């Protein structure tokens, strides 16, 4: 992951929980460091990276052009990991890039705070969009286009709700400012547009119970089904009381 995001010009900054369990590589076997030498348990394989550099760039350009998706690439590389030289080259490059990031992660408290804050926002959005999704997390369609539509539709609904929540919060802030309340940009930064308590996800149903029943309800077929349901419900209740 680090390898191809780097080749695509993306500065990947994930939240690292147990960095001590990760392998860090030194640039050369003869290089040692005074205080952190024990952190490095491997050595960068520059020869492997250089040998397959053109292949790595070609794959990255294919991803950028949309000719191959990154999940499909990872599946294919993982299926033939033991004999795939490209996989090992990507792994070697990724180890170098990850080592650089880990050193920055360990040495910068500001970086850790920034990454954690941004990750929390992403996780909040994922939970928010999941709450708006209907029918569960599983996409039954095997067609990639239909799967993409499902994801895009969910993002569109989430974006619409976020827009409305943002507008509502903006109006409230403007009203508070007119009333003399004082707040700073830092105060506003704690607000989140991922609100759900104000959303009626299943809509609103107005039932008119005093309206006369429609003619089809009087049909004998439906009356018989309703009668059987009442009998079965009563029998089940009696059985539960007996036990």
N, C-alpha and C positions, 0 to 999 in steps of 0.2 A: 504494500500500500504506500509506504513512504517513497519507494522508488518512482512509481509512475506519477504520483502527485507532484513530486519534485520535477520530473521531466515535463509535466504539463504547466509548470510555473505556479503551482499551488503550494502555499506554505502550510503544510498540515501541522496542526497544533492540538493533538488530542489530550484529554485529561489522563495522566498517568497515576495510577494508584500504587502499584507495587513495582517501582522502577528497579529495585534491587534484584528482582527476578529476571530482568531483561539482560540480554547479552550486549556488552559494549565492546567495540573493537578499537584498537590502537592503530595509527597509520602505518606503523612498521614494527617488526619484531624487536629491533634494537632501540626503540623509543621507550623511555620510562619517565614517570612523573613522581614528584617528590611526595605529595600528600594523597593523591588519588590513584596511584598506580594499581591498587588492588581492584579497582572498578573494572578494569579492562581485562576481559578473559578471552578475547579473540583478536585476530589481526585482519585488517582490510585486505581483500583479494583484488588488488588493482588490476592485475593481469586479466582476470576473468571479466571484470567490468569493461576494460578496454577492448577485449576481444569481441564482446557482444554489444558494444555501445551502439553501433549502427542499427542492430536489430531492436534494441530497447527503444531507440528514438523512432523507429518505424512503427512500433506498436503504439507508442504514445501519440504519434500523429494520426494513427487510425482511430484511436479513441477520441481524439479531438475532432476528427472529421465525422464522427458518428458511424463509422463503418463497423465498429465492434464495441459492445458495451463492456464496461469495466467488470460487472459481476460475471459475465460470460467468460471473460479473459481469465479471471481468478479461478473459475471452475476448471477451465481447460489446463491451466498451468498446474493446479493442484492435483489433477488426475494423473499427470505424468511427471510428478516432481522429481522422482529418483533419476530419471534418465533425460530430463529436459534441461539442457544447458541454459536456455533463456530464463527458466525459473530460477536457477542457481545464480545467474548474473543479476537478476532483479532482486533477489534476496541479499546478495552481497552489496549492491548499491543501497538498498533500503537500510541495511545495518549501519552503513556509514552515515546516511542522513539522519537516522534515528539516534545515533550516538551524539551527533552534533546537537540535536534537539534536547536530548536527555541532559547534556552538560549545561545547556541554557536553563532547562527546567530546574535542575538542582541548584543552580547558582542565582536564580532570580525569583524572589518572592513575588514581585509585581507580575511576572509572567504567569506564575501559578494562579494568582488571584484572577487575572484576566481570563485565562483559559477556563477556570472553574465557573466564573460568572457566565461566560458565553455558552458553556456546555449546559449549565442549568437552564438557560433560556431555550436552547434547542430541545432539551428534554421536556420542558414545559409545553413547547409547541407540539411535540409529538403526542403528549398526553391529551392536549387540547384537540388536535385533529382526530385522534383515535376516539374521543368522546363524541365527535360529530359524525363519525363513520357509522353506517348502518350495516347490519348483517354480519358483524364480526370481522376479525382480522384476515380470515382466509379468503383469497380471491379464487373463486371456483373456475374462472375462465382460464384455459390454457393458451389462448391467443395473446401474444405479447402486446398487440395493439389494444385489445380490450382491457388488459391489465393496466396499460398506461393510461387509458381513459379513466379507469376507476380511480387511480391515484390522482390524476389531474382534476377530476371532478371534486374529489375530497379536498384538494388544495384550494379549489375555487370557492367552495362553501366556507372553508376555514378563513380564507382571505376576506370574504364578504363580512363574516361575523367580526373579524379583527377590525375592519374598517369602521363598522358601526360602533363597536366598543370604543375605538379611538375617538370618533366624533362625539360620542356621549361624554367621555371623560374630558375632552377639550371644552365642551360647553359648560360642564360643571366647574372646571378650573377658571374659565372666563367669568362665570357667575361669582365664584369665590373672590376673584380679584376685584370685581366691581363692588363687592361688599366689604372690601378692606382687608381681606385675609392676605397674609404674606407667605410666600413659599419660594423656594429656590429651584434651580434646575436639578440639583441633587435630590431634592424631595420628589420631583416629578419622575426621576429615573427609577424610583422604586415601584412605580405603577406598572401594571402588566395588562396588555390587551387580551390576554387569554382567559377572559371571564366566561363562566358558563351559568352562573346562578340566575342571570337575567334572560337566559335563552330558553324558550319553550321548544325543545327539540322535536317533540311529536305534535306540535301545533296546538290548536285549541278547538275543542268540540263542544258545541252548544246543543244540548239535548232538550227538546220540547216534549216533556212527558205528558202534558195535557192535550196533546194533539191526538185525534182519533187514529187508530191503527190503520195501516194501508190494507187494501183488499187481500193481497197475497198472504198476509199473516193469518187470515181466517181459513186458508186452505187446509183441508184435512190432513195432507201429508205433513205439513209443518206442525199442526196440532198434535199429531201422533208422535212425531219426533220429540216435541217438547214434553209430552206426557212420559215417554220412556226415559228421558233425561231426569225428570223429577223422581221417578221410581228408582232408578239406579243410584241417584244421589242419596235418597232416603235409605236404601238398602246398605250402602257403603257406610253411612253414618251409624246405623244400627250395629253393623259388624264391628266398627271401631269401639263403640261403647261396650260391646260384649267382651272384647279382649282387654 
